[in-house]
Amino acid sequence: MREHLQHPVFKILGELADRDQTELYVIGGFVRDLIMERGFKNDIDILVIGSGVNFAEKAGALLNTKVNVFKSFGTAMLRYGDIDIEFVGARKESYRADSRKPIVEDGTLEDDQNRRDFTINAMALGLNKDNYGSLIDPFDGLADIEKKIIRTPLDPELTFSDDPLRMMRAIRFATQLHFDLDQKVFDAIKRNKGRIKIVSKERIIDELQKIIAADKPSTGFKFLFDTGLLHLIFPALANLQGVETIRGKSHKDNFYHTLEVLDNVAEVSDDIWLRWAAIMHDIAKPATKRFDENLGWTFHGHEDRGARMVPKLFKELKLPLNEKMKFVQKLVLLHLRPIVLAQDIVTDSAVRRLLFEAGDDIDDLMKLCHADVTTKNKYKRKKYRENFQLVKQKLKDVEERDQIRNWQPPVDGSDIMKCFDIKPGRKVGIIKNAIRDAILDGEIGNDREEALQFMIEKAKSLGLEIKNHQD
């Protein structure tokens, strides 16, 4: 496997190790990705039989680069060109039942490979002169790559009980690499799922974000659901699963529909927050589900209820409570609007309102709505998508003509207060909203003079008189 170690840094480190009489290996994900031909990764894990920190400091001096030491972890890192290299001493680990933080002792290469999470991450390549480029693969990770399977070096029961985050990592790697879970791994996750409670939510969401960022994120969510992990880490999503039938009328399974929408979005966008909007778009359907004798199943108001759920869910999941959350909230609130437009005659007024409320997020909203069409009825799907094209064209035409996106009315609250010599209050809000609605509905033009005249007429109906004329 010498061909995998063409970068000069491997020779430099190997020769230093020979002079220092130290065993040295490159190990882990770097080796896995080289074998899978996933490209040269810029982060390399170097395993030292001995002190990783001491060897890193010698390497730093030789390469004339700064070494960052992390004493509590017994690791050190340096940057060489555009490559980050982390050095760790070989170790063996043992665990207490109430913590995923191991008790660490110095160990051998065998000890270190035993403690690795999966067989595909336990492979090492020798860097010393006598074994340069030799693959050390005690658990047959190479065969597992060929079989496309995620398997643990040791008993998965012990692996997941010791460090429950590895259950999330198993599903994450299966999703990213398009692998399957070994049956023993799958069963062990089901049995040990409750252990995830000792893992911090921050670590869990980090793995979940990586699953969502994959090419086909539904793979990971199906594994999470089938093993029972999803019910513990994201119960609101798991609660979407299921179909109820009354008097022969059934609703669709909103969990699997959501996964289909998520995959559809993933095909057209890498934006993680647009993907979160896909995950959350129907999140309130269980809370709004009703059966009507005439209409069948309804979920009235699920978009509004869902938007109100987003901040609470983001807080529970330890996601950022900033503009990213507001973006997801906005798309959940508006996700039905283009669909309604696509079903009906598209009026300029409705398009103006959608552009005004969506602002710069209109293009992402349209991607989400297009992804939301998952009907298996070919006629319906064709009709919806043709109508969406009409909506998109109407959006473009109205935007070019009226410039409503991120629009602010030509008359604001300060104009109203100055004209009628009044303080902030309910009447100012009524007049402001009336002006905005009149312009959005096409009753008056997006023009200051027309807006001022409309303002005066509306104010009269509220018993206000002009005190100061406005230009």
C-alpha positions in Angstrom: 0.0 0.0 0.0 3.0 2.3 -0.5 1.1 4.1 -3.2 -1.2 5.5 -0.5 1.7 7.3 1.2 3.0 9.5 -1.5 2.9 12.8 0.4 6.4 13.7 1.6 5.3 14.2 5.2 5.0 10.5 5.7 8.6 9.8 4.7 9.8 12.7 7.0 7.9 11.4 10.0 8.9 7.8 9.3 12.6 8.7 9.1 12.3 10.7 12.3 10.7 7.6 14.0 13.5 5.3 12.8 16.1 7.7 14.3 14.1 7.9 17.5 13.6 4.1 17.6 9.8 4.7 17.8 7.0 2.7 16.1 4.8 4.9 14.1 1.6 4.4 12.1 -1.0 6.4 10.3 -4.4 5.2 11.5 -8.2 5.7 11.3 -10.3 7.6 8.9 -7.4 8.8 6.8 -6.5 5.2 6.0 -10.1 4.2 5.4 -10.7 7.1 2.9 -7.5 6.4 1.0 -8.5 2.8 0.6 -12.0 3.8 -0.5 -10.4 6.4 -2.9 -12.4 9.2 -1.3 -9.6 11.6 -1.9 -6.6 12.9 0.1 -8.0 14.2 3.4 -6.2 17.1 5.1 -6.4 15.7 8.6 -4.2 12.8 9.6 -4.1 10.7 12.8 -0.6 9.4 13.7 -0.3 6.7 16.2 2.9 6.6 18.3 3.9 3.6 20.3 5.0 5.7 23.3 4.4 9.3 24.0 2.4 11.0 21.2 3.2 14.5 22.8 6.9 13.9 23.0 7.1 12.7 19.4 4.9 15.6 18.2 7.3 18.1 19.7 10.3 16.5 17.9 8.3 16.5 14.7 7.4 20.2 15.2 11.0 21.1 15.7 12.0 19.2 12.5 9.2 20.7 10.4 9.7 24.1 11.9 6.0 24.5 12.9 4.1 25.2 16.1 2.8 22.2 18.2 -0.4 22.5 20.2 -0.5 20.1 23.1 -3.8 18.9 24.7 -2.5 17.5 28.0 -5.9 16.3 29.3 -6.3 14.2 26.1 -2.6 13.2 25.8 -2.6 14.4 22.2 -0.7 17.0 20.2 -1.4 18.6 16.9 0.7 20.5 14.3 0.0 22.0 10.9 2.3 21.2 8.0 1.4 23.1 4.8 -2.4 22.7 4.6 -2.4 19.4 6.5 -3.5 19.0 10.2 -1.6 16.2 11.9 -2.7 14.8 15.3 -0.3 12.6 17.3 -1.6 10.2 20.0 0.2 7.6 22.0 -1.1 4.0 21.7 -3.5 3.4 24.6 -6.0 1.0 26.1 -9.2 2.1 27.6 -11.7 1.0 30.3 -15.1 2.5 31.2 -17.4 3.1 34.1 -21.1 2.5 33.7 -22.1 6.2 34.3 -19.6 7.9 31.9 -18.4 7.7 28.3 -15.1 9.1 29.4 -12.5 6.2 29.5 -9.9 5.4 32.0 -6.8 5.5 29.8 -3.5 3.6 30.1 -0.5 3.3 27.8 -0.9 0.4 25.4 0.3 -1.5 22.3 -0.7 -1.2 18.7 -3.1 -4.1 19.3 -4.6 -2.4 22.4 -5.2 0.8 20.4 -6.8 -1.0 17.5 -9.0 -2.9 19.9 -10.4 0.4 21.3 -11.3 1.8 17.9 -15.0 2.2 17.1 -15.3 0.3 13.8 -13.3 -2.2 11.8 -13.0 0.3 8.9 -11.5 2.9 11.3 -9.1 0.4 13.0 -6.8 -0.1 10.0 -3.2 1.2 10.2 -0.4 1.8 7.7 3.2 1.4 8.9 5.5 4.4 8.6 8.8 2.8 9.7 11.4 1.7 7.2 10.8 -2.0 7.8 7.0 -1.8 7.3 6.5 1.4 5.4 3.0 1.2 3.7 2.1 -2.2 5.2 -1.5 -2.5 6.1 -2.2 -3.7 9.6 -5.8 -4.9 9.6 -6.5 -7.3 12.4 -10.3 -7.1 12.1 -10.6 -7.4 8.4 -11.8 -3.8 7.8 -10.7 -4.2 4.1 -13.3 -6.9 3.7 -16.0 -4.8 5.4 -15.3 -2.0 3.0 -15.8 -4.4 0.1 -19.0 -5.7 1.7 -20.1 -2.2 2.6 -20.8 -3.0 6.2 -20.3 -1.3 9.5 -18.9 -3.7 12.1 -17.2 -3.2 15.5 -13.7 -4.7 16.3 -14.9 -6.2 19.6 -18.4 -7.2 20.8 -20.8 -4.4 19.8 -22.6 -4.8 23.1 -19.4 -3.7 25.0 -18.5 -1.1 22.4 -21.9 0.7 22.6 -22.3 0.3 26.3 -18.8 1.7 27.0 -19.3 4.7 24.6 -22.9 5.1 23.6 -22.1 8.0 21.1 -20.7 5.2 18.9 -24.3 4.1 18.2 -24.8 7.5 16.5 -21.4 7.3 14.8 -22.3 3.8 13.4 -25.4 5.2 11.8 -23.6 8.3 10.6 -20.9 6.3 8.9 -23.5 4.0 7.3 -25.3 7.0 6.0 -22.2 8.9 4.7 -20.6 5.9 3.1 -23.8 4.2 1.8 -23.0 1.2 4.0 -25.3 -1.1 5.9 -25.2 -2.0 9.6 -24.0 -5.5 10.5 -26.9 -7.3 12.1 -25.1 -7.7 15.4 -24.4 -4.0 15.4 -28.0 -3.1 14.6 -29.3 -5.5 17.4 -26.7 -4.1 19.9 -27.9 -0.5 19.2 -31.5 -1.5 19.8 -30.6 -3.1 23.1 -28.3 -0.3 24.3 -30.3 2.7 23.0 -31.1 3.8 26.5 -27.4 4.4 27.2 -27.6 7.4 24.8 -28.9 9.4 27.8 -25.4 9.7 29.3 -24.2 11.5 26.1 -24.4 15.3 26.0 -27.0 16.8 23.6 -24.2 18.8 21.9 -22.3 15.6 20.9 -25.6 14.0 19.7 -26.6 16.9 17.6 -23.1 17.1 16.1 -23.6 13.5 14.8 -27.2 14.2 13.7 -26.0 17.2 11.7 -23.5 15.0 9.9 -26.3 12.6 9.1 -28.5 15.4 7.8 -25.6 16.7 5.6 -25.2 13.3 3.8 -26.2 12.7 0.2 -29.3 10.7 1.3 -30.0 11.6 4.9 -33.2 9.4 5.1 -30.9 6.4 5.4 -29.7 7.6 8.8 -33.1 8.6 10.0 -34.5 5.1 9.1 -31.7 3.5 11.1 -32.4 5.9 14.0 -36.1 5.1 13.9 -35.7 1.3 13.5 -33.2 1.0 16.4 -35.4 3.2 18.7 -32.7 5.9 19.1 -34.8 8.6 17.3 -37.6 8.2 19.9 -35.0 9.2 22.6 -33.1 12.0 20.8 -35.9 13.6 18.7 -39.3 12.2 19.8 -41.2 14.9 17.9 -40.0 13.5 14.6 -40.6 9.9 15.6 -44.1 10.8 16.6 -44.9 11.6 12.9 -44.8 7.8 12.1 -47.9 5.9 11.7 -51.1 5.7 9.6 -54.6 5.9 11.1 -57.7 4.7 9.3 -61.3 5.6 10.1 -64.3 4.6 8.0 -61.9 3.4 5.2 -60.1 6.8 5.1 -56.4 6.9 5.9 -53.8 9.7 6.0 -50.3 9.2 4.7 -47.4 8.3 7.0 -46.0 11.7 7.8 -42.7 10.4 9.0 -41.8 8.6 5.8 -43.2 11.6 3.8 -40.9 13.9 5.7 -37.9 11.7 4.9 -38.8 11.8 1.2 -39.1 15.6 1.3 -35.7 15.7 3.1 -34.1 13.6 0.4 -35.7 15.7 -2.3 -34.2 18.9 -0.8 -30.8 17.2 -0.4 -30.8 16.5 -4.2 -31.0 20.3 -4.9 -29.3 22.0 -1.9 -26.4 21.4 0.5 -27.9 24.1 2.9 -28.2 22.3 6.3 -30.9 24.7 7.5 -33.1 24.2 4.4 -32.8 20.5 5.2 -33.9 21.3 8.8 -36.9 23.1 7.3 -37.8 19.9 5.4 -37.5 17.9 8.7 -39.7 20.4 10.6 -42.2 21.3 7.9 -44.9 18.9 9.1 -43.7 18.5 12.7 -47.1 19.7 14.1 -49.3 17.3 12.2 -49.8 14.9 15.2 -51.0 17.9 17.3 -53.4 19.2 14.6 -54.7 15.9 13.3 -58.5 15.7 13.1 -61.1 13.4 11.4 -64.0 15.1 9.6 -66.9 13.0 8.3 -67.0 14.9 5.1 -63.3 16.0 4.6 -61.6 12.9 6.0 -58.3 13.6 7.8 -57.3 17.3 8.2 -54.2 19.0 9.7 -55.5 22.6 9.8 -53.1 25.1 11.1 -50.1 22.7 11.3 -47.9 25.2 9.5 -48.6 27.9 12.2 -48.4 25.4 15.1 -45.2 24.0 13.6 -43.6 27.4 13.3 -44.3 28.0 17.0 -42.8 24.7 17.9 -39.5 25.4 16.1 -37.8 27.6 18.8 -38.6 25.0 21.6 -37.3 22.1 19.5 -34.2 24.0 18.5 -33.6 24.7 22.2 -34.1 21.1 23.2 -31.8 19.9 20.4 -29.1 22.5 21.3 -29.4 24.0 17.8 -28.6 27.8 17.4 -31.3 30.2 18.5 -30.4 32.8 16.0 -31.2 33.7 12.4 -30.8 30.0 11.3 -33.7 29.1 13.6 -35.8 32.1 12.3 -35.1 30.9 8.7 -36.4 27.4 9.5 -39.4 28.9 11.4 -40.3 31.2 8.5 -40.2 28.3 5.9 -42.3 26.1 8.2 -44.9 28.9 8.5 -45.0 29.6 4.8 -44.5 26.1 3.3 -48.1 25.7 2.3 -48.5 29.1 0.6 -46.9 28.3 -2.8 -48.8 25.0 -2.9 -52.1 26.8 -2.3 -51.1 29.3 -5.1 -50.3 26.3 -7.4 -53.7 24.9 -6.9 -55.7 28.0 -7.6 -55.7 31.0 -9.9 -52.6 32.9 -9.1 -53.4 36.6 -8.4 -50.9 39.4 -8.3 -52.0 40.2 -4.7 -51.3 36.7 -3.4 -47.9 36.7 -5.1 -47.0 40.1 -3.7 -47.9 39.0 -0.2 -45.8 35.8 -0.5 -42.8 37.9 -1.8 -43.2 40.4 1.0 -43.4 37.7 3.7 -40.7 35.4 2.3 -38.2 38.2 1.3 -34.8 36.8 0.3 -35.8 33.3 1.4 -38.4 32.9 -1.5 -36.1 30.8 -3.6 -35.5 28.4 -0.7 -39.2 28.3 0.1 -39.9 27.3 -3.5 -37.3 24.5 -3.3 -39.0 23.2 -0.1 -42.4 23.3 -1.7 -41.3 21.6 -4.8 -39.7 18.9 -2.6 -43.0 18.5 -0.7 -44.8 17.1 -3.7 -44.3 13.4 -3.0 -47.6 12.0 -4.4 -47.2 8.7 -6.3 -50.1 9.8 -8.6 -48.3 10.7 -11.8 -51.1 13.0 -13.0 -51.2 14.9 -9.7 -47.4 15.2 -9.5 -47.2 16.5 -13.1 -50.1 19.0 -12.5 -48.5 20.3 -9.3 -45.1 20.8 -10.8 -46.5 22.5 -13.9 -48.4 24.8 -11.7 -45.3 25.5 -9.6 -43.6 26.6 -12.8 -46.5 29.1 -13.3 -46.1 30.3 -9.7 -42.3 30.8 -10.2 -42.9 32.8 -13.4 -45.5 34.9 -11.6 -43.1 35.5 -8.8 -40.5 36.7 -11.2 -42.9 38.9 -13.1 -44.3 40.6 -10.0 -40.9 41.0 -8.5 -39.5 42.7 -11.6 -42.5 45.0 -11.8 -43.3 45.8 -8.2 -39.9 45.1 -6.4 -41.7 43.8 -3.4 -39.0 41.5 -2.1 -37.7 43.0 1.2 -40.0 45.9 0.5 -40.9 48.5 3.1 -44.1 50.7 2.6 -43.4 54.2 1.3 -45.2 55.7 4.4 -44.0 54.5 7.9 -45.0 55.0 11.5 -43.0 58.2 12.0 -44.9 59.8 9.0 -48.2 58.9 10.5 -47.3 60.2 14.0 -45.9 63.5 12.6 -48.9 64.1 10.2 -51.6 63.6 12.9 -49.4 64.6 15.9 -50.1 61.4 17.8 -47.9 59.1 19.9 -47.1 55.4 19.1 -50.2 53.3 19.7 -53.0 51.1 18.2 -54.2 53.7 15.6 -50.7 54.0 14.1 -50.5 50.3 13.7 -54.0 50.1 12.1 -53.0 52.8 9.5 -49.6 51.2 8.8 -51.2 47.8 8.2 -53.9 49.3 6.1 -51.4 51.0 3.8 -49.3 47.8 3.5 -52.3 45.7 2.7 -53.7 48.2 0.1 -50.4 48.1 -1.8 -50.0 44.3 -1.5 -53.6 43.9 -2.7 -53.1 46.3 -5.6 -55.7 48.9 -4.4 -53.0 51.6 -4.6 -49.6 51.7 -6.2 -46.3 51.3 -4.5 -46.0 55.1 -4.5 -45.6 57.7 -1.7 -48.1 60.1 -3.0 -50.8 57.5 -3.3 -49.9 56.0 0.1 -50.1 59.4 1.8 -53.6 60.1 0.3 -54.7 56.6 1.4 -53.3 57.3 4.9 -55.4 60.5 5.2 -58.6 58.7 4.2 -57.9 55.9 6.6 -57.1 58.3 9.4 -60.4 60.2 8.9 -62.3 56.9 9.5 -60.4 56.7 12.9 -61.3 60.3 13.8 -57.9 61.8 13.2 -57.2 65.2 11.7 -54.1 66.4 9.9 -51.8 68.6 12.0 -48.7 68.6 9.8 -48.8 68.1 6.1 -46.3 65.5 4.7 -44.3 65.8 1.5 
